[in-house]
């Protein structure tokens, strides 16, 4: 056959071919993810209507279950029927007449281009149109296409066709339109072939067998039949009779019928690698694996999982909540949670929004519970603050915290009335009074270890009060960094003091903290702005170099607010750099030397002109390579030489002022 045309549509071909496909917990990249209106696969009124094998079967809502190397997947099409081809290919046709194939190894899907009137597909992509004509799924058209066809049955690349006239034809090669006439059965209701034999089921229930290899007359091998199917390549025909019994007719025994006593009340059968799949009269299916009969059911949801886009989030963050439904066959579908399905405890930590997402409102840990389809799932959410809380104090050995910022960060509301604070924290109500150690928790009086007071411009309270409100709350003082550490509802909250940042930075960069905030003016140092411009050391960060050694990066901030990071250096290198006057000045040259604007322009451009002083030359050209000093008539004469490669620049000074410039 010619190579199939592969057209993977990333948009719906029609409403009938819209789908939602998921394999395991991962959406496969080849699958167009489009939501469709289809029946819930967990609904009790769904049933299996056609089976190819244990992984590929059709449901009553037109959807299919299938499986690839990436796991099982469920697609919601409006399929009318499905069939197995060769080389791991499967085919399905929709109510709208379109045809699609899928590969159970790679998982790739293909929409058969140009087909919109399919009535049936059989074998390796042999399509019967509603117009009674046959074509192939790979778009190859037959040289002499059969027409007026009523039914087809395929086995690999061969197929049989029942015409409206009752003539039955067998086609050995699907690439040829020429067929072999087998017989005439105007009352035929079904035909089945396996490449070497062909069976015809007639309206009177008789089954007539044609041996395609031997020159033998056709013979009737069964009566009262309602359906039939070949048992793979074993050359055995399975026949279902009106009384619900199943009979096996093997070529090896001359097609003499033998009852499969383990099966009863059966309407139809199909054969898969796992055994015989049989549909009972009540619509249920069973699998007969070597006389071991078990139920074969629609996959059901076994477990719900609640997956949050973040479990550790900052106050103000929006968290997406996804519901994962784990099916009995290992399939995992994912959908957004609905707001009515979610509950947060304690509720002050996060708010459930109308779209089913969560908004973090406060610091602390919370349990997010999902209730759906009679099942429950839970996830933990920890709220934190991206900005450090400040205002912690240690007074006479007692840890104090600011009333307003701490309680609000914990999700409480604080109402101030004069000297009184009325606080609502979840289900608890707290009343505090300035300059008093007396408090109330849920109308019960409590005496704190210290009084509510004003310190450093804000009202603070003894932190131990929190342990009286929430049994899980713990408060400790971090002496190293002079900060309070709260553990509330499973989350850690740090409240810094006025000294904390300095101590943290000192622990990071040691004695280099003495340089923070200092200003310098650039001389020879490059990479931090223009020469003579002012820079301030905004920060110094500790980093690891490629050899895992601690090195430091100085962040210079220019007058324009721009950050200029240095290279990684040791602490000694930083000290030497900043103390080297050839690199930095510790003063503003323009303020110290009140020279004209033109003089500063010459210096900036590295130019020396007559009339410049020695200090101005030093700024423009730096120290000379050689100096010669003499006196003439009471005047001091100096010659400065600057040697560079094959060039020589010489300056003549008279009484400290340039009067001659030589270049050789």
C-alpha positions, 0 to 999 in steps of 0.5 A: 500500500502507498504510505499513508497521508498523515494529517494531525489536525490541531483544531477540530475537524468538526464538532464530531471530532473535537476531543480531550485526550490525556495519557497518564497525568501528562497531556500528550503533545500530539493530542489537540486539547479541546473541550467537548460536551460528552457524557461523563465516563463515570456515569452509570448509564455508559456501557461498552458497545464494541471491543477490539482488545482490553485497551481499545474499545468503544463506549455508548457515548461515542468515546473510545478508550485506547492505550499507547506506550505513554499510557491509557487515554480517553477521547471523546469523539462521536464514533459509530464504530471501530476496527483493528488494522495492522502494525498497531493501527486502529480505525474509527468512523464517526456518525458524521462519516469521518475516519480517524486512525490511531497507533497504539505504539506511538500514540499518534492520531491521523485524520483520513483526509477527504473522507466524510461519508464513511459507513464502515471501516474494516481491516487495514483501512478499507472504507465503505462509503454511504454511496456503496463505494470502497476506498482506502484510508491511505487515499489510494483509489482502487483501479476498479472500485467495487460499488453497490456494496452493503457490507464489508469485512476485512482481515489485514489487507484482504476484505470481503464485500456483500453487494446489495444484489446479494453477491459476495466477493473476496478481494485478496489485495486491497490495492486491486479492484478485481475480486473473486465472486464467492456466491450469492446470498440475498438474505445475508445479514453478516459476512466474516473472513480470515483470509483463508475462509469466509462465513456468511450469516443468513437471516434464517440463522444459518452460517455457511462456510466457504473455504478459500483455499480448497476447491470444496463446496460451501457447507452449513456449519451452524443454525440459529446463529445471531452473530459470529467472529473469527478467533484471530488467526487460529482459523476458528469461527466463534458463533453465537446462537439465539439461546445465548450459547457460544460455539467454536468451529475450528478448521482443525476439526473440520469446523465441527461446532463445540460449545464454550460452556463457560459462556451463556446469555451472550449476544455477540463476541470478539477475539482479542489477544487476552481472550474472547470478549463477549457481550451479554444480552443485558449489555454487559461484557465479560472476558473469557481467558482460557475458560476463566470468565471475568467482568470487563467494565467501563473504567471508573474513578478510583481516587481523587487527587487535589494538585495545587500550582504552588504549595508554598506561596506568598501573600497575594499569590493566586493558586490554581487548583486542579482535580486529578481523577485516577481511573481503574485502568491507570488513566489520569484526567485533570480538570480545574476545581470548582469553587463549591468543591473547595474548602480552606481551613483555617479560612483566613489563610486563603480565599476560594475564588469564583473560578475555583482558584485560591488567593493567599491572604495571610501567613500560615499553613492551611489544609485545602479540602476537595469534595467531589463525586462523593470522594475527598482529597486534600492538599497543604498550602503554606502562606508566607510573606515576601517582605520581612515583617519588622518591629520585633523587640526583646524587652527584659527577656520578653519577646514583643511583636507589633500588633497591627502588622503581625496580626494582619499578616496572620489574616486577622482583622484589627479594629482600633478604638482609642487605646483598645485593639479588637482583633478577630483571628479566625474564630477567635476574638482578642481584646488588647489595651495600651499600657495594660497586661490585661487581655481578653480571648473569646471574652475570657480574661488573660494576664500577659507577661508584659503590657501592651506598649509603644516602642520605636513608634509602634504598639507592641504586645508580648508574643507569648499571647499567641500561644494562648490563642493557638495551641500550635503557635510557638515563639522564640528569639533568634539571638544571633540576628535579633529577630523573633521566630513564629511557628503558626499553623505549620508555617514559619514567620520571621519578624525582624528587629531594627538590627536584624538586616545589619547582623544578617549582612555582617554574617554574610560579608563580615567586616566588609559591612564597614564599607556599605554606604560609603562614597567614592569618585572614579579615577582609573577604575572602569565599569562603574561610570564616567571618570570623576563621577560619584559612586556609592557602595549600595551592597556587597554580596557573597558568592561562590566562584567556580572553585567553591571559594567565597568571593564578594561582589561590590555593587556600586550605585551611580548618581543615575541610580544604575547598579554597577557590579564588580568582578568577584574579589576577596575581601583584601582585594576590595580593600586594596582597590578602594584605597588605591588612588589610581582607581578611586578618590575618597573625595570629589576632585571637582569640589577640591580643585576649583578649576575651569570647565575647559580644564576639566574637559581637557583632563577628561579627554586625556589632553595636556595643554600649555598652562596646565599645572602639575596636578592637572597633568597628573589627572590627565596623564598620570605619573611620568616614567621619568622626571628631571629637575634643574634650576635656571635664574632662580626658576625651577625647570622640570622635564617629565617623560612619558615613554610608550613603545617607540613613542616619547612625549615630553613636557617642560614645566617652568615653576610648575606650569607646562610651557613646552610639549614635545613628541618624538 
